[in-house]
């Protein structure tokens, strides 16, 4: 899972993870705009997108549980 997925760094990390064959869950308060979808590329349709704040622990843990997340790359700010 990549928190802050809609940001500059988050979108490039997602692309790198997809290129290495990883499954990705994108987590952010903002939607992944056109410019981020362009950075992510063809694999965009393969990612799960969840909206929420890293401040909302209950929501964050629900998403982790729902997708069976084992690793988190934290790029979000508060």
C-alpha beads as a LAMMPS data file, in Angstrom:
LAMMPS data file: protein, C-alpha beads

78 atoms
77 bonds

1 atom types
1 bond types

-500.0 500.0 xlo xhi
-500.0 500.0 ylo yhi
-500.0 500.0 zlo zhi

Masses

1 110.0

Atoms # bond

1 1 1 0.000 0.000 0.000
2 1 1 1.210 3.483 -0.812
3 1 1 -0.122 6.293 1.363
4 1 1 -0.037 9.695 -0.276
5 1 1 -0.534 7.908 -3.581
6 1 1 -1.931 10.978 -5.368
7 1 1 1.237 12.952 -4.750
8 1 1 4.304 13.303 -6.943
9 1 1 6.459 10.805 -5.053
10 1 1 3.606 8.379 -4.412
11 1 1 2.737 8.069 -8.098
12 1 1 6.332 7.281 -9.049
13 1 1 6.583 4.700 -6.270
14 1 1 3.389 3.054 -7.525
15 1 1 4.820 2.865 -11.040
16 1 1 8.027 1.296 -9.729
17 1 1 6.116 -1.257 -7.651
18 1 1 3.912 -2.200 -10.611
19 1 1 6.968 -2.567 -12.858
20 1 1 8.480 -4.979 -10.328
21 1 1 5.310 -7.098 -10.396
22 1 1 3.854 -6.020 -7.053
23 1 1 0.166 -5.584 -6.287
24 1 1 -0.583 -2.030 -5.177
25 1 1 -3.231 -0.345 -3.066
26 1 1 -3.232 3.444 -3.473
27 1 1 -4.413 5.342 -0.372
28 1 1 -4.925 9.097 -0.215
29 1 1 -7.393 11.867 0.575
30 1 1 -7.061 13.222 -2.965
31 1 1 -8.055 11.488 -6.166
32 1 1 -5.411 10.329 -8.596
33 1 1 -5.621 13.042 -11.243
34 1 1 -4.794 12.732 -14.914
35 1 1 -1.150 13.716 -14.412
36 1 1 -0.654 10.952 -11.817
37 1 1 -2.426 8.399 -13.991
38 1 1 -0.006 9.335 -16.781
39 1 1 2.980 8.763 -14.475
40 1 1 1.627 5.405 -13.295
41 1 1 0.911 4.365 -16.870
42 1 1 -0.774 1.240 -18.175
43 1 1 -0.815 -0.453 -14.767
44 1 1 -3.209 2.154 -13.359
45 1 1 -6.206 -0.093 -13.955
46 1 1 -4.494 -2.847 -11.921
47 1 1 -4.298 -0.920 -8.664
48 1 1 -6.877 -0.751 -5.904
49 1 1 -7.696 2.845 -4.970
50 1 1 -8.948 3.680 -1.479
51 1 1 -9.690 7.158 -0.141
52 1 1 -8.954 8.136 3.436
53 1 1 -6.665 9.968 5.796
54 1 1 -3.702 8.465 7.608
55 1 1 -5.129 10.288 10.647
56 1 1 -8.176 8.009 10.520
57 1 1 -6.689 4.866 12.034
58 1 1 -9.911 2.876 11.891
59 1 1 -10.273 3.535 8.147
60 1 1 -6.586 2.853 7.530
61 1 1 -6.705 -0.475 9.386
62 1 1 -9.932 -1.454 7.593
63 1 1 -8.234 -0.917 4.218
64 1 1 -5.158 -2.881 5.321
65 1 1 -7.356 -5.755 6.440
66 1 1 -9.615 -5.615 3.355
67 1 1 -6.679 -5.906 0.945
68 1 1 -4.386 -8.081 3.057
69 1 1 -1.690 -5.409 3.004
70 1 1 1.669 -6.609 4.307
71 1 1 3.821 -3.572 3.508
72 1 1 3.187 0.174 3.498
73 1 1 5.210 2.866 1.774
74 1 1 4.274 6.016 3.680
75 1 1 4.352 9.163 1.531
76 1 1 1.374 10.976 3.058
77 1 1 1.513 14.206 4.982
78 1 1 -0.923 15.431 7.554

Bonds

1 1 1 2
2 1 2 3
3 1 3 4
4 1 4 5
5 1 5 6
6 1 6 7
7 1 7 8
8 1 8 9
9 1 9 10
10 1 10 11
11 1 11 12
12 1 12 13
13 1 13 14
14 1 14 15
15 1 15 16
16 1 16 17
17 1 17 18
18 1 18 19
19 1 19 20
20 1 20 21
21 1 21 22
22 1 22 23
23 1 23 24
24 1 24 25
25 1 25 26
26 1 26 27
27 1 27 28
28 1 28 29
29 1 29 30
30 1 30 31
31 1 31 32
32 1 32 33
33 1 33 34
34 1 34 35
35 1 35 36
36 1 36 37
37 1 37 38
38 1 38 39
39 1 39 40
40 1 40 41
41 1 41 42
42 1 42 43
43 1 43 44
44 1 44 45
45 1 45 46
46 1 46 47
47 1 47 48
48 1 48 49
49 1 49 50
50 1 50 51
51 1 51 52
52 1 52 53
53 1 53 54
54 1 54 55
55 1 55 56
56 1 56 57
57 1 57 58
58 1 58 59
59 1 59 60
60 1 60 61
61 1 61 62
62 1 62 63
63 1 63 64
64 1 64 65
65 1 65 66
66 1 66 67
67 1 67 68
68 1 68 69
69 1 69 70
70 1 70 71
71 1 71 72
72 1 72 73
73 1 73 74
74 1 74 75
75 1 75 76
76 1 76 77
77 1 77 78
